[in-house]
């Protein structure tokens, strides 16, 4: 699909879909680049790519090789693009609860072009609990967690039960990166999450790309 030349002057809505999970989902084109948005918040697109780019750059110096990657909250596939840029030979499993996101990602954000990606339409929390509890044969060198529903992070993501289940899916030197919105209202909640994570992971690092926190845990 060709770019809309008007997007270089004003943001253009090029598609809209109603999701039973996320509600109204929009595809916006601005300056020739496309993004998927829910409640005005970019879920996949250039800004999300910048966030994951900063996170991945932080681990490339000490976490090599990376051969198996798990993405929880695949969306339209922005994280896949960044992973392939740095680790083109890796195998990726992407978990996404909303098939509308995957459909729009394939149509507008080139998600269907990644041959090293296996997409599973599933609830990430149920998938993790099932996989961790059954001694999942594949352990992951890197896990990216981006589990927004609109502007909200599900409470399950901040639970010690979930944090422990994620740890079971990591290789011995594996890394997990959690993505959070950085807002004053969520500051206390975010600190509570860090306190829980520090009980489970031996090393925690926080970086602040764009308007987000990325929590990098080993």
Buried (B, 14 or more C-beta within 10 A) or exposed (E): EEBBEEBEEEBBEBBEBEBEBBEEBBBBBBEEBBBBBBBEBBBBBEBBBBBBBBBBEBBEEEBEEBEBBBBBBBBBBBBBBBBBEBBEEBBBBBBBBBEBBBBBBBBBBBBEEBEBBEBEEBBBBEBBBEBBEEEBEEEBBBBBBBBBBBEEBBEBBBBEEBBBBBBEBBBEEBBBBBBBBBEEEBEEEBEEBBEBBEEEBEEEBBBEBEEBBBBBBB
